[in-house]
């Protein structure tokens, strides 16, 4: 095997180990204080004349490879688990952790309508002794994918994911988009967050992704929505196409 082939294989493997947010978050709302992903309104102490902040959603997954191809896996999420609990998990053989991310879509208006069931694999899994029952449940199934590049932002992969989600961006929200060389447009829906110091980027700011360099041949753009934008898995028979960028800063984008 040539050096270039070895690099390509190792890059794909690295991408798979870090691709968990490809599955998309079943919205888990949380205040950005502490390491909690419990369902709470994000209401800081505000004066009576100030509006409450938007509900935020975070995601931290456990992934199980199914072996059909390098990208095939099952994604499990625990909506009640804290970041601290998730970080305490030692992944068993065949399992990996995905990156901690914050949702960029409107958590109040988005959701997961159903969860998949895959023959030969459990619908729920128990990873934590301090929580009763099986706290992690399957929410999505990456089916296959392709390596795009290893670039300035890290490893980039395009993945087909089976999940029953509706991700909504409401009028007035800023969206961040990547356009492929073929003209396909991908919308940012999940972005890196540090569980130890949750200081989320303000994605309403035009310069929120100033650090970002688009993959080779791709074009980054940002705009304010005049009307609702909905990324509905039903429009693609329940299989969405996701672009996963995994490096020092992780981001995840869905084709619209």
Secondary structure per residue as TSV (DSSP state, phi and psi in degrees):
chain	resnum	aa	ss	phi	psi
A	1	X	-	360.0	134.1
A	2	X	-	-74.4	165.3
A	3	X	H	-59.7	-40.8
A	4	X	H	-64.3	-38.2
A	5	X	H	-68.8	-38.0
A	6	X	H	-63.2	-42.4
A	7	X	H	-63.3	-42.3
A	8	X	H	-62.8	-44.8
A	9	X	H	-63.6	-43.8
A	10	X	H	-68.0	-33.3
A	11	X	H	-66.2	-42.2
A	12	X	H	-63.2	-44.5
A	13	X	H	-59.8	-43.2
A	14	X	H	-61.9	-41.6
A	15	X	H	-63.0	-42.2
A	16	X	H	-63.9	-40.4
A	17	X	H	-63.1	-23.8
A	18	X	T	-113.1	10.2
A	19	X	-	-91.7	8.3
A	20	X	G	-54.3	-36.9
A	21	X	G	-72.0	-3.1
A	22	X	G	-54.9	-29.6
A	23	X	G	-70.2	-20.8
A	24	X	-	84.1	143.0
A	25	X	-	-84.6	132.6
A	26	X	-	-71.8	117.3
A	27	X	-	-51.8	122.6
A	28	X	-	-118.2	104.6
A	29	X	E	-84.7	146.5
A	30	X	E	-163.7	146.6
A	31	X	-	-73.8	147.7
A	32	X	S	-83.7	22.0
A	33	X	S	-106.3	134.7
A	34	X	S	76.6	-176.3
A	35	X	S	-105.1	51.3
A	36	X	-	-114.8	139.6
A	37	X	-	-113.6	24.9
A	38	X	S	-64.4	157.6
A	39	X	S	-81.7	108.1
A	40	X	-	-145.7	151.5
A	41	X	-	-71.3	140.5
A	42	X	-	-86.1	82.6
A	43	X	-	-120.7	99.8
A	44	X	-	-72.2	169.3
A	45	X	-	-67.7	115.5
A	46	X	-	-128.9	152.9
A	47	X	-	-69.9	160.3
A	48	X	T	-60.0	-25.0
A	49	X	T	-87.0	-4.3
A	50	X	S	-98.6	145.4
A	51	X	-	-79.7	151.7
A	52	X	-	-69.9	149.6
A	53	X	-	-73.5	162.3
A	54	X	-	-69.4	142.6
A	55	X	-	-61.2	133.8
A	56	X	E	-110.2	153.2
A	57	X	E	-126.6	136.6
A	58	X	E	-120.5	161.1
A	59	X	E	-142.9	139.6
A	60	X	-	-147.6	117.9
A	61	X	E	-112.6	162.2
A	62	X	E	-115.1	131.5
A	63	X	E	-116.8	138.4
A	64	X	E	-121.8	121.3
A	65	X	E	-69.1	139.5
A	66	X	-	-107.3	-8.9
A	67	X	S	88.3	-7.2
A	68	X	S	-65.2	-34.7
A	69	X	S	-159.4	173.0
A	70	X	T	-61.0	-20.8
A	71	X	T	-98.3	-16.8
A	72	X	-	-68.3	128.0
A	73	X	E	-161.7	172.9
A	74	X	E	-120.5	138.6
A	75	X	E	-110.8	127.5
A	76	X	E	-117.9	139.2
A	77	X	E	-129.8	145.2
A	78	X	-	-117.3	110.9
A	79	X	S	-73.9	-23.6
A	80	X	S	-92.5	-11.1
A	81	X	-	-77.8	146.8
A	82	X	-	-87.8	164.3
A	83	X	H	-58.7	-38.9
A	84	X	H	-62.3	-42.1
A	85	X	H	-64.3	-45.1
A	86	X	H	-59.3	-43.3
A	87	X	H	-66.3	-23.7
A	88	X	H	-77.4	-14.4
A	89	X	-	-72.7	130.9
A	90	X	-	-98.2	110.6
A	91	X	-	-61.2	128.2
A	92	X	-	-66.1	170.8
A	93	X	T	-55.8	134.8
A	94	X	T	89.0	-5.4
A	95	X	E	-112.7	151.1
A	96	X	E	-139.5	163.4
A	97	X	E	-99.0	144.7
A	98	X	-	-92.6	169.3
A	99	X	-	-71.3	151.2
A	100	X	-	-76.5	129.4
A	101	X	E	-140.2	159.4
A	102	X	E	-110.7	140.3
A	103	X	E	-73.8	142.7
A	104	X	-	-103.0	-15.1
A	105	X	S	-81.3	177.6
A	106	X	-	-79.7	107.5
A	107	X	T	-63.9	-32.1
A	108	X	T	-67.2	-31.2
A	109	X	T	-102.6	-6.4
A	110	X	-	-105.3	169.1
A	111	X	E	178.2	174.4
A	112	X	E	-113.6	121.4
A	113	X	E	-81.1	-30.1
A	114	X	E	-156.9	166.5
A	115	X	-	-118.8	147.8
A	116	X	-	-77.5	162.1
A	117	X	-	-129.7	125.9
A	118	X	-	-117.4	120.3
A	119	X	T	-56.8	132.5
A	120	X	T	89.8	-2.3
A	121	X	S	-132.2	144.9
A	122	X	-	-71.1	147.4
A	123	X	S	-75.3	-28.0
A	124	X	E	-136.5	155.2
A	125	X	E	-140.2	143.4
A	126	X	-	-101.7	114.0
A	127	X	-	-109.7	-18.6
A	128	X	-	-120.5	123.1
A	129	X	T	-70.1	-25.5
A	130	X	T	-87.1	6.0
A	131	X	S	-125.0	134.6
A	132	X	S	-72.7	144.7
A	133	X	S	75.6	-169.3
A	134	X	-	-92.0	103.3
A	135	X	-	-82.0	-24.0
A	136	X	E	-95.8	132.2
A	137	X	E	-124.6	147.1
A	138	X	E	-67.7	133.7
A	139	X	E	-124.8	-17.3
A	140	X	E	-162.9	166.1
A	141	X	E	-140.3	99.1
A	142	X	E	-61.6	130.3
A	143	X	E	-100.6	-48.0
A	144	X	E	-164.7	172.8
A	145	X	E	-171.3	-174.0
A	146	X	E	-146.7	144.8
A	147	X	E	-75.7	133.8
A	148	X	E	-99.5	-56.2
A	149	X	E	-171.0	167.4
A	150	X	E	-113.6	108.4
A	151	X	E	-128.2	-156.2
A	152	X	T	-61.3	-31.2
A	153	X	T	-96.1	-2.7
A	154	X	E	120.3	-151.6
A	155	X	E	-84.4	135.3
A	156	X	E	-121.5	130.2
A	157	X	E	-138.6	146.9
A	158	X	E	-108.0	125.3
A	159	X	E	-131.3	138.9
A	160	X	E	-92.4	125.5
A	161	X	E	-126.0	128.4
A	162	X	E	-90.4	116.6
A	163	X	-	-161.6	156.3
A	164	X	E	-107.9	74.8
A	165	X	E	-120.9	154.5
A	166	X	E	-128.1	113.6
A	167	X	E	-108.4	119.6
A	168	X	E	-113.8	134.1
A	169	X	E	-115.5	119.6
A	170	X	-	-88.3	159.2
A	171	X	T	-54.6	136.7
A	172	X	T	95.5	-17.0
A	173	X	-	-76.4	147.4
A	174	X	E	-88.2	133.9
A	175	X	E	-113.4	149.0
A	176	X	E	-115.4	128.1
A	177	X	E	-130.9	148.3
A	178	X	E	-119.9	130.5
A	179	X	E	-109.1	125.7
A	180	X	-	-75.9	165.5
A	181	X	T	-58.0	-24.7
A	182	X	T	-86.9	-4.4
A	183	X	S	96.7	1.7
A	184	X	-	-74.0	140.3
A	185	X	E	-110.6	128.6
A	186	X	E	-115.5	135.4
A	187	X	E	-106.5	130.9
A	188	X	E	-63.0	125.4
A	189	X	E	-127.4	-10.4
A	190	X	E	-149.2	141.5
A	191	X	E	-141.2	150.9
A	192	X	E	-48.1	139.3
A	193	X	-	-144.0	144.3
A	194	X	-	-90.3	113.3
A	195	X	T	-58.9	-26.1
A	196	X	T	-84.1	-16.7
A	197	X	S	-153.0	79.2
A	198	X	-	-76.3	93.3
A	199	X	-	-121.9	85.6
A	200	X	-	-68.7	143.4
A	201	X	-	-64.4	144.9
A	202	X	-	-84.9	99.1
A	203	X	T	-74.5	-3.0
A	204	X	T	-79.5	-15.6
A	205	X	S	-79.7	138.5
A	206	X	T	-62.7	-28.2
A	207	X	T	-99.2	18.6
A	208	X	T	-57.5	-34.6
A	209	X	T	-110.1	35.2
A	210	X	T	-58.2	-28.1
A	211	X	T	-69.9	-19.3
A	212	X	-	-81.3	138.1
A	213	X	-	-119.4	122.9
A	214	X	-	-66.6	152.0
A	215	X	-	-57.0	156.8
A	216	X	T	-55.5	125.5
A	217	X	T	86.7	-9.4
A	218	X	-	-93.7	158.2
A	219	X	E	-124.5	128.1
A	220	X	E	-94.0	140.8
A	221	X	E	-149.4	163.0
A	222	X	E	-142.9	148.8
A	223	X	E	-156.9	160.9
A	224	X	E	-95.9	133.4
A	225	X	-	-77.2	134.3
A	226	X	S	-87.9	-24.6
A	227	X	S	-142.7	165.4
A	228	X	-	-60.9	140.3
A	229	X	E	-117.2	121.1
A	230	X	E	-119.4	125.7
A	231	X	E	-98.1	99.1
A	232	X	E	-109.2	116.8
A	233	X	G	-60.9	-25.2
A	234	X	G	-61.0	-27.1
A	235	X	G	-70.0	-13.1
A	236	X	G	-125.7	31.0
A	237	X	T	55.8	33.4
A	238	X	T	80.3	8.3
A	239	X	E	-123.9	110.4
A	240	X	E	-99.9	157.5
A	241	X	E	-104.8	125.7
A	242	X	E	-123.1	140.9
A	243	X	E	-105.9	119.0
A	244	X	E	-107.1	126.8
A	245	X	E	-116.6	118.1
A	246	X	E	-125.1	116.7
A	247	X	S	-161.9	-141.3
A	248	X	S	-63.2	-33.7
A	249	X	S	-124.9	126.0
A	250	X	-	-97.9	140.0
A	251	X	E	-143.5	153.8
A	252	X	E	-137.2	132.3
A	253	X	E	-129.1	142.6
A	254	X	E	-116.5	139.0
A	255	X	E	-69.0	136.1
A	256	X	-	-113.9	360.0
